[in-house]
Amino acid sequence: MSEDIILVIPSYLAQNMKLPPDTIREELMSELAVSLYQRGIITSAQACRLAGFDRYQFEDLLWKRQIPVHYSEEDLGKDIRYFHGPP
């Protein structure tokens, strides 16, 4: 799929959300990112891009919501190899 997907939120719903109007887009994007990440549909890097967060902002949001970070032994191995650099 090479085209962007556009979600339409009816204005009457957006107007009735209990959010400041200037934060609605950001809130909805972060909600979508967290939900898809929590369900294992997207990676944390993809969720960060979708929400417009850096890794630390996203992990902070997960921590505040008590959502576990998906981090496998394979991910740990990659991080260790990256930290130590090339052999």
N, C-alpha and C positions, 0 to 999 in steps of 0.2 A: 504494500500500500504506500503510495507516494504522495497522496494528498493529505492535507491537514484535515482533521475532523473538527467540525464546529458544533458545539452543543448549544441549544437555544433554551434559555431560561425565560419563561414568560415574564414580562415586566410586572404584572400584578403579583407574582410570587416574590420577585426580587424586592418590590416595594414593601411587602409585608414581612420580610425577614427581620429578625431582631439583631440586625447588624448595621453599623454605620454604612451608608450608601457607598462611600469611597473605599470600603474594604471588601465588598461582596465578591468581586472577582477573585481576589487573593484568597479569601476564605474558602470559596468553592474549589479552587484549584488545589489548595492544600488538603481539603477533605477528600478529594478524588485521589490525590497522590497517596495519602495515608491509607485509605481504604484498599486501593489496588496493591500497595506494598504489603499490607497486613494479610491479604488473601494470597500472597505469593505470585501475583500476576505480573508485577514489575519488580525490578531490582531497586535497591536503595539509590543507586546512581540515577536511574530513570525517574524515580519518585522525586529526587532533588531537582532534576531538570524541570519536571512537570510543575512542581510547586514554586520553582524559582528560589529555592533555598540552597545554601551550601550544606555540606555534610553535617557540620556541627549544629546548624539550625534545625535540620531535619531530625537528627538524633535527639536533640533537646525536646522537640515536639513529641517524638515517640515516648521519651522518658516521662514527660508530663502526663501523657495519656496512658501510661503503664502498658505500652505495646512493646513486646520484646523485639530486639534487633535480630534479624536473621543473619547469623554469622557462623558458617560451617568451619570444620577443621581445614577444609580445602582453602577457604578464604584466609584463615590464619596462616597457612603455609605460604600463600601468595604474598601476604603482607610481610612475613618474616624474610622471604627471599628478596622482596623489594627493598626492605630496610637494610639488609646486608649488602645489597648490590651484586653485580656480576661476580662469579667465582674467579 
